Amino acid sequence: MKITTFFVTMLLVLASCTPTTKTETAAPVKKDIALQLYSLRDDISKDYAGVIKKVGEMGYTAVEAANYADGKFYGRTPEEFKADVEAAGMRVLSSHVGKELTEAEVASKNFTEALKWWDECIAAHKAAGMEYIVTPWMNVPKSLADLQTYCEYYNEIGKRCKEAGMKYGYHNHAHEFQKVEDKVMLEYMIENTNPEYVFFELDVYWVVRGQESPVDFLNKYPGRFLLLHIKDNKELGQSGMVGFDAIFKNTDVPGVENLVVEVEKYNFAPVESVQKSLDYLLACPLVKESYKK
């Protein structure tokens, strides 16, 4: 009886993302995991080249940018940014960028000027080798009619991205779980955007903060969540409030293609917190070596 209990206990440990001491785990395997560079926003503003190099040395395999402006990424041309990332042994995966509509554009549903900006933005992202462009924020609209206008706007952006060989998505925070009139904002967006043009990058931490279940959303809308923001209050696994085990067991149905780590708050120096978050995923047997089919 004692032997059976021992083996059951060991199986539970091996099938969990619960951190263990280094003496209890084998050397972690290489896994395809991206980092949202906003995680190191202060460091990268002071030492761009050093941070890009360090992220590659940590073991991350790709980056998600968060600094596009005037056709450049972190002050570098698209081609320079791509070369810098690849020289550090990584690839350029995605970028957070958005352009909100003016009140006049929402009222008229005339996106002409906004889409001119997007055409230039998309061209720059293509030159940088991006696979995905993600809008990271929108305010809660005043009405369902306004939210519908944004859905149509995002469809237009997504159509242009598809024509350029990229995918376009939207990243949630917690406020998208509020209701606009009688509809949950995020659910309405998912149900009223064209899956051919718009995917969603599910930020699992903000889903929890929005008092919803990441697993429920993953399974309710199969095929819509191509990217996951793997995030906690601070370092991954730190808060105990995000059920990472359940999330990693439910990635096949929604068609997840990539994991992206984001760390916004820290118990340690930012670089150390970012490293600890990667180590957490590398040591977790539930996290696949790659999510690309």
ChimeraX attribute file (.defattr): number of C-alpha atoms within 10 A of each C-alpha:
attribute: neighborCount
match mode: 1-to-1
recipient: residues
	/A:1	5
	/A:2	6
	/A:3	8
	/A:4	9
	/A:5	9
	/A:6	10
	/A:7	11
	/A:8	10
	/A:9	11
	/A:10	11
	/A:11	10
	/A:12	11
	/A:13	14
	/A:14	15
	/A:15	12
	/A:16	18
	/A:17	22
	/A:18	15
	/A:19	17
	/A:20	14
	/A:21	6
	/A:22	9
	/A:23	7
	/A:24	8
	/A:25	12
	/A:26	8
	/A:27	10
	/A:28	13
	/A:29	12
	/A:30	14
	/A:31	19
	/A:32	20
	/A:33	24
	/A:34	26
	/A:35	27
	/A:36	24
	/A:37	25
	/A:38	17
	/A:39	20
	/A:40	22
	/A:41	16
	/A:42	12
	/A:43	15
	/A:44	16
	/A:45	12
	/A:46	10
	/A:47	10
	/A:48	18
	/A:49	14
	/A:50	12
	/A:51	19
	/A:52	22
	/A:53	17
	/A:54	15
	/A:55	24
	/A:56	20
	/A:57	14
	/A:58	15
	/A:59	19
	/A:60	24
	/A:61	22
	/A:62	25
	/A:63	24
	/A:64	23
	/A:65	22
	/A:66	19
	/A:67	16
	/A:68	20
	/A:69	12
	/A:70	12
	/A:71	16
	/A:72	18
	/A:73	21
	/A:74	16
	/A:75	15
	/A:76	15
	/A:77	17
	/A:78	22
	/A:79	16
	/A:80	15
	/A:81	22
	/A:82	21
	/A:83	17
	/A:84	19
	/A:85	21
	/A:86	17
	/A:87	13
	/A:88	20
	/A:89	17
	/A:90	24
	/A:91	23
	/A:92	23
	/A:93	22
	/A:94	27
	/A:95	25
	/A:96	21
	/A:97	18
	/A:98	16
	/A:99	13
	/A:100	14
	/A:101	18
	/A:102	11
	/A:103	10
	/A:104	10
	/A:105	15
	/A:106	19
	/A:107	12
	/A:108	10
	/A:109	15
	/A:110	14
	/A:111	18
	/A:112	10
	/A:113	10
	/A:114	16
	/A:115	17
	/A:116	11
	/A:117	12
	/A:118	19
	/A:119	14
	/A:120	13
	/A:121	21
	/A:122	23
	/A:123	14
	/A:124	20
	/A:125	26
	/A:126	19
	/A:127	15
	/A:128	24
	/A:129	18
	/A:130	23
	/A:131	17
	/A:132	23
	/A:133	26
	/A:134	24
	/A:135	19
	/A:136	17
	/A:137	17
	/A:138	18
	/A:139	9
	/A:140	16
	/A:141	17
	/A:142	10
	/A:143	13
	/A:144	17
	/A:145	14
	/A:146	17
	/A:147	21
	/A:148	17
	/A:149	21
	/A:150	21
	/A:151	20
	/A:152	18
	/A:153	21
	/A:154	21
	/A:155	21
	/A:156	19
	/A:157	23
	/A:158	25
	/A:159	19
	/A:160	19
	/A:161	26
	/A:162	16
	/A:163	10
	/A:164	14
	/A:165	13
	/A:166	20
	/A:167	23
	/A:168	26
	/A:169	26
	/A:170	24
	/A:171	22
	/A:172	22
	/A:173	19
	/A:174	17
	/A:175	18
	/A:176	22
	/A:177	20
	/A:178	14
	/A:179	17
	/A:180	19
	/A:181	12
	/A:182	9
	/A:183	13
	/A:184	14
	/A:185	19
	/A:186	21
	/A:187	15
	/A:188	17
	/A:189	21
	/A:190	18
	/A:191	12
	/A:192	16
	/A:193	20
	/A:194	18
	/A:195	15
	/A:196	13
	/A:197	20
	/A:198	26
	/A:199	23
	/A:200	22
	/A:201	23
	/A:202	25
	/A:203	23
	/A:204	27
	/A:205	26
	/A:206	25
	/A:207	21
	/A:208	17
	/A:209	16
	/A:210	16
	/A:211	11
	/A:212	15
	/A:213	17
	/A:214	22
	/A:215	19
	/A:216	11
	/A:217	17
	/A:218	23
	/A:219	17
	/A:220	13
	/A:221	15
	/A:222	15
	/A:223	17
	/A:224	25
	/A:225	27
	/A:226	22
	/A:227	25
	/A:228	21
	/A:229	22
	/A:230	25
	/A:231	22
	/A:232	26
	/A:233	19
	/A:234	19
	/A:235	25
	/A:236	25
	/A:237	20
	/A:238	15
	/A:239	10
	/A:240	11
	/A:241	12
	/A:242	23
	/A:243	17
	/A:244	26
	/A:245	16
	/A:246	14
	/A:247	19
	/A:248	17
	/A:249	12
	/A:250	17
	/A:251	21
	/A:252	14
	/A:253	15
	/A:254	19
	/A:255	20
	/A:256	22
	/A:257	16
	/A:258	19
	/A:259	24
	/A:260	23
	/A:261	25
	/A:262	26
	/A:263	24
	/A:264	17
	/A:265	14
	/A:266	16
	/A:267	10
	/A:268	12
	/A:269	10
	/A:270	20
	/A:271	18
	/A:272	14
	/A:273	21
	/A:274	27
	/A:275	17
	/A:276	17
	/A:277	23
	/A:278	21
	/A:279	16
	/A:280	18
	/A:281	24
	/A:282	22
	/A:283	23
	/A:284	22
	/A:285	17
	/A:286	18
	/A:287	23
	/A:288	18
	/A:289	14
	/A:290	13
	/A:291	18
	/A:292	11
	/A:293	6
